[in-house]
Amino acid sequence: MMSKTYIFGHKSPDTDSITSSLVMADLETKLGNDVLACRLGSLNKETEYVLNYFDIEAPELIEKIEDEQQVILVDHNSPSESIDNIENAKILKVVDHHKIAFETSYPLFVRTEPVGCTETVLLKLYKENGLTPDKTIASLMLSAIISDTLLLKSPTTTEDDKDAVKELAEIAEIDYESYGLEMLKAGTDLSSFSIEEILSLDAKQIDFKDVKSIVNQVNTADIADVMEMKDDLEAGMEKIIEEEELDLFMLLITDIVNSNSQVIALGKDAALVEKAYGVKLADNTVLLEGVVSRKKQVVPIMTENA
């Protein structure tokens, strides 16, 4: 298997991470390269919905790689979000839409753009190589952009994302608004998840300067439903804070219908939320109106105020 180049997204994979590995594998295969689409974790409900809807097999699950294994990273570039022994890999390419958080001792292909979704960048790579995604691949790409931009409502959405959605919806022959809403709703069903699973669904370690933090985000169509689990969620968060020696655990419960987030913040630096947003936590929680993007509305604001 060493001859194949592994392609994978980040840990706790979301729809962009999973579909980008599949789409990048399709592109690389069309360019004559021997690759394997992989994933570093379990599928969430939304991604399961997408793959089942289009009858597509999930990427292969991997837990480690051998030294000097050739890899391509999609939808991430931070070592803390990648496979545990990424430092032993030979990174050939990175295609992403996040800030740069890595360095290597050798040159490689890096394509990152400040857009709402990795798939928007991948669509450009198809075009630049004189290729057009087929109907199935376009459906995956479309799903990811809808997911990452919350149906083009997130502040991370760019004109490039909007153009990509229109183009991909035409290729896929999908009414993206009706399909997208059903897809997003499918991802909000937490009924079958344990507290531990909910707190790891989309958890990312994002340190705000010297404040060691985890920011987890779960989407819902009704914040009140999730808040019924508040006591259990807080107990789980406290356990993770102790185990990981965190200064802050920030849980965003994001309402995909009304575009707000209820935040539960725990840890010795929980007051950073109050400082950053000019709010007061009441029983460890507060509603942040209009906040839906961790990347654009949480990371920079929290970092600036740390």
C-alpha positions as CSV (number, residue, x, y, z in Angstrom):
1,M,0.0,0.0,0.0
2,M,3.0,2.3,0.3
3,S,2.9,2.9,-3.4
4,K,-0.5,4.6,-3.0
5,T,-0.8,8.2,-1.9
6,Y,-3.3,8.5,1.0
7,I,-5.7,11.4,0.9
8,F,-7.5,12.5,4.0
9,G,-9.1,15.3,5.9
10,H,-9.0,16.2,9.6
11,K,-9.9,14.2,12.7
12,S,-13.6,14.3,13.7
13,P,-14.4,14.6,10.0
14,D,-17.3,16.7,8.7
15,T,-18.9,16.6,5.3
16,D,-16.2,18.8,3.7
17,S,-13.4,16.7,5.1
18,I,-15.0,13.4,3.9
19,T,-16.1,14.5,0.4
20,S,-12.9,16.4,-0.2
21,S,-10.9,13.2,0.2
22,L,-13.2,11.5,-2.3
23,V,-13.2,14.4,-4.7
24,M,-9.4,14.9,-4.5
25,A,-8.9,11.2,-5.1
26,D,-11.1,11.4,-8.2
27,L,-9.1,14.4,-9.5
28,E,-5.7,12.8,-8.8
29,T,-6.9,9.5,-10.5
30,K,-7.9,11.5,-13.6
31,L,-4.4,13.0,-13.5
32,G,-2.9,9.6,-13.6
33,N,-1.9,9.3,-9.9
34,D,-2.3,6.2,-7.7
35,V,-4.2,7.4,-4.6
36,L,-6.6,6.2,-1.9
37,A,-9.3,8.3,-0.3
38,C,-9.2,7.9,3.5
39,R,-10.8,9.2,6.7
40,L,-9.5,9.7,10.2
41,G,-12.7,9.2,12.2
42,S,-16.4,8.2,12.2
43,L,-19.0,9.8,9.9
44,N,-21.4,12.3,11.4
45,K,-25.1,12.1,10.7
46,E,-25.0,14.8,7.9
47,T,-22.2,13.0,6.1
48,E,-24.0,9.7,6.4
49,Y,-27.1,11.3,4.8
50,V,-25.0,12.6,1.9
51,L,-23.3,9.3,1.2
52,N,-26.5,7.3,1.5
53,Y,-28.4,9.8,-0.6
54,F,-26.0,9.3,-3.5
55,D,-25.1,5.7,-2.7
56,I,-21.4,6.3,-2.3
57,E,-19.0,4.3,-0.1
58,A,-17.2,6.1,2.7
59,P,-13.4,6.5,2.4
60,E,-11.3,3.9,4.1
61,L,-10.7,4.5,7.8
62,I,-7.1,4.7,8.9
63,E,-5.6,5.1,12.3
64,K,-1.9,5.4,11.5
65,I,0.5,5.6,8.6
66,E,4.0,4.2,8.0
67,D,7.1,6.4,8.0
68,E,7.5,8.2,4.6
69,Q,4.0,7.4,3.6
70,Q,3.0,9.8,0.8
71,V,-0.1,11.8,1.7
72,I,-2.3,14.6,0.5
73,L,-4.1,16.7,3.1
74,V,-7.5,18.2,2.3
75,D,-9.6,20.5,4.5
76,H,-6.9,20.9,7.1
77,N,-3.2,21.6,7.4
78,S,-2.7,21.8,11.2
79,P,-0.7,18.8,12.6
80,S,-3.0,18.8,15.7
81,E,-6.0,18.1,13.5
82,S,-4.2,15.5,11.4
83,I,-3.2,11.9,11.8
84,D,-1.1,11.3,15.0
85,N,2.2,10.6,13.2
86,I,1.8,13.1,10.4
87,E,5.4,14.3,11.1
88,N,6.6,11.0,9.7
89,A,4.7,11.4,6.4
90,K,5.8,12.8,3.1
91,I,3.2,15.5,2.4
92,L,2.8,16.0,-1.4
93,K,0.0,18.4,-1.5
94,V,-2.3,20.5,0.7
95,V,-5.7,21.8,-0.5
96,D,-7.5,23.8,2.1
97,H,-9.4,26.9,3.1
98,H,-8.0,27.4,6.6
99,K,-5.1,29.5,7.9
100,I,-1.7,28.0,7.5
101,A,-0.5,26.1,10.6
102,F,2.3,23.9,9.4
103,E,5.8,23.9,7.9
104,T,8.0,21.4,6.2
105,S,11.7,21.1,5.3
106,Y,10.8,20.5,1.7
107,P,8.8,22.1,-1.0
108,L,5.3,20.9,-1.8
109,F,2.1,21.9,-3.6
110,V,-0.1,24.1,-1.4
111,R,-3.4,25.6,-2.5
112,T,-5.4,27.4,0.1
113,E,-8.0,30.2,-0.5
114,P,-10.1,32.2,1.9
115,V,-13.4,30.7,0.7
116,G,-16.2,28.9,2.6
117,C,-15.3,25.3,1.6
118,T,-12.4,23.2,0.3
119,E,-14.7,22.0,-2.5
120,T,-14.8,25.5,-4.0
121,V,-11.0,25.3,-4.3
122,L,-11.2,21.8,-5.8
123,L,-13.6,22.9,-8.4
124,K,-11.1,25.4,-9.6
125,L,-8.4,22.7,-9.7
126,Y,-10.7,20.6,-12.0
127,K,-11.1,23.5,-14.3
128,E,-7.4,24.4,-14.3
129,N,-6.7,20.9,-15.4
130,G,-9.2,21.0,-18.2
131,L,-11.6,18.7,-16.3
132,T,-15.3,18.8,-15.3
133,P,-16.6,16.8,-12.3
134,D,-19.2,14.2,-13.2
135,K,-22.7,14.2,-11.7
136,T,-21.8,12.1,-8.6
137,I,-18.6,14.1,-7.8
138,A,-20.5,17.4,-8.3
139,S,-23.2,16.2,-5.9
140,L,-20.5,15.6,-3.2
141,M,-18.9,18.9,-3.8
142,L,-22.3,20.7,-3.7
143,S,-23.2,19.0,-0.4
144,A,-19.9,20.1,1.2
145,I,-20.3,23.7,0.2
146,I,-23.9,23.7,1.5
147,S,-22.6,22.2,4.8
148,D,-19.7,24.5,5.4
149,T,-21.6,27.7,4.4
150,L,-24.9,26.7,6.0
151,L,-26.7,26.9,2.7
152,L,-24.8,30.1,1.8
153,K,-25.9,31.9,5.0
154,S,-22.6,31.8,6.9
155,P,-20.3,34.8,6.9
156,T,-17.6,32.6,5.5
157,T,-19.5,32.4,2.2
158,T,-17.8,34.1,-0.7
159,E,-18.9,34.9,-4.3
160,D,-16.8,32.0,-5.4
161,D,-18.8,29.7,-3.2
162,K,-22.1,31.0,-4.6
163,D,-20.8,30.6,-8.1
164,A,-19.6,27.1,-7.4
165,V,-23.0,26.1,-5.9
166,K,-24.9,27.2,-9.0
167,E,-22.5,25.5,-11.3
168,L,-22.4,22.2,-9.3
169,A,-26.2,22.2,-8.8
170,E,-26.6,22.3,-12.6
171,I,-24.2,19.5,-13.2
172,A,-25.7,17.4,-10.4
173,E,-29.3,18.3,-11.5
174,I,-30.3,19.1,-7.9
175,D,-32.5,21.8,-6.4
176,Y,-29.8,22.8,-3.9
177,E,-32.0,24.8,-1.6
178,S,-34.5,22.0,-0.9
179,Y,-31.9,19.3,-0.8
180,G,-29.6,21.5,1.3
181,L,-32.2,22.1,4.0
182,E,-33.0,18.5,4.3
183,M,-29.3,17.6,4.4
184,L,-28.6,20.2,7.2
185,K,-31.6,19.0,9.2
186,A,-30.4,15.4,8.9
187,G,-27.1,16.5,10.6
188,T,-28.9,17.9,13.6
189,D,-30.3,14.7,15.0
190,L,-28.3,13.9,18.1
191,S,-30.7,11.4,19.6
192,S,-28.5,8.4,19.0
193,F,-25.3,10.0,20.3
194,S,-23.8,9.7,23.7
195,I,-22.6,12.9,25.5
196,E,-19.0,11.8,24.8
197,E,-19.8,11.5,21.1
198,I,-21.6,14.9,20.9
199,L,-18.6,16.5,22.5
200,S,-16.3,15.0,19.9
201,L,-18.4,15.4,16.8
202,D,-16.7,18.5,15.5
203,A,-14.2,19.3,18.2
204,K,-11.1,21.2,17.3
205,Q,-8.2,22.2,19.5
206,I,-7.8,25.9,18.8
207,D,-5.5,27.7,21.2
208,F,-6.2,31.4,21.6
209,K,-2.6,32.6,22.1
210,D,-1.7,31.0,25.5
211,V,-5.2,29.8,26.2
212,K,-5.3,26.1,25.6
213,S,-8.8,25.5,24.2
214,I,-11.2,23.1,22.5
215,V,-14.0,24.6,20.4
216,N,-16.8,22.2,19.5
217,Q,-19.7,23.0,17.3
218,V,-23.0,21.1,16.9
219,N,-25.8,22.2,14.6
220,T,-29.4,22.0,15.5
221,A,-32.8,23.1,14.3
222,D,-33.9,23.8,17.9
223,I,-31.4,25.1,20.6
224,A,-33.8,24.3,23.4
225,D,-33.7,20.5,22.5
226,V,-29.9,20.4,23.0
227,M,-29.9,22.6,26.1
228,E,-32.1,20.0,27.8
229,M,-28.8,18.0,28.0
230,K,-26.9,21.0,29.5
231,D,-26.0,19.3,32.8
232,D,-24.7,16.2,31.1
233,L,-22.8,18.2,28.5
234,E,-21.1,20.3,31.2
235,A,-20.1,17.2,33.1
236,G,-18.6,15.8,29.9
237,M,-16.8,19.0,29.2
238,E,-15.4,19.2,32.7
239,K,-14.0,15.7,32.3
240,I,-12.3,16.6,29.0
241,I,-10.9,19.9,30.5
242,E,-9.3,17.8,33.3
243,E,-8.0,15.1,31.0
244,E,-6.6,17.5,28.3
245,E,-5.5,20.1,30.9
246,L,-7.5,22.8,29.0
247,D,-8.0,26.4,30.0
248,L,-11.3,26.6,28.1
249,F,-13.9,24.3,26.5
250,M,-16.3,26.3,24.3
251,L,-19.3,24.5,23.0
252,L,-21.3,26.2,20.2
253,I,-24.8,25.0,19.7
254,T,-25.7,26.6,16.3
255,D,-29.2,27.1,15.2
256,I,-29.1,26.5,11.4
257,V,-32.6,28.1,10.9
258,N,-32.2,31.4,12.8
259,S,-28.4,31.7,12.5
260,N,-27.5,32.1,16.2
261,S,-25.3,30.1,18.6
262,Q,-25.9,29.3,22.2
263,V,-22.5,28.9,23.8
264,I,-21.6,26.9,26.9
265,A,-18.2,27.9,28.2
266,L,-16.2,26.1,30.9
267,G,-12.7,26.3,32.2
268,K,-10.6,28.9,34.1
269,D,-10.6,31.2,31.1
270,A,-14.3,31.0,30.3
271,A,-14.5,34.8,31.0
272,L,-12.6,35.2,27.7
273,V,-16.0,34.7,26.0
274,E,-17.4,37.6,27.9
275,K,-14.5,39.8,27.1
276,A,-14.5,38.9,23.4
277,Y,-18.2,39.4,22.8
278,G,-19.2,42.0,25.4
279,V,-21.6,39.6,27.0
280,K,-22.2,38.0,30.4
281,L,-22.3,34.3,31.0
282,A,-25.3,33.2,33.1
283,D,-24.9,29.7,34.4
284,N,-22.0,29.2,32.0
285,T,-24.0,30.0,28.9
286,V,-25.0,32.9,26.6
287,L,-26.7,33.3,23.2
288,L,-24.4,34.9,20.6
289,E,-26.8,36.3,18.0
290,G,-25.7,36.0,14.4
291,V,-22.6,33.9,15.3
292,V,-22.5,30.7,13.2
293,S,-18.9,30.5,12.0
294,R,-16.2,29.1,14.2
295,K,-13.5,30.0,11.7
296,K,-14.6,33.6,11.1
297,Q,-16.6,34.6,14.1
298,V,-14.9,32.8,16.9
299,V,-11.3,32.1,16.3
300,P,-10.2,35.6,15.3
301,I,-12.3,37.4,17.9
302,M,-11.3,35.1,20.7
303,T,-7.6,35.2,19.7
304,E,-7.6,39.0,19.5
305,N,-9.0,39.3,23.0
306,A,-6.9,36.6,24.6
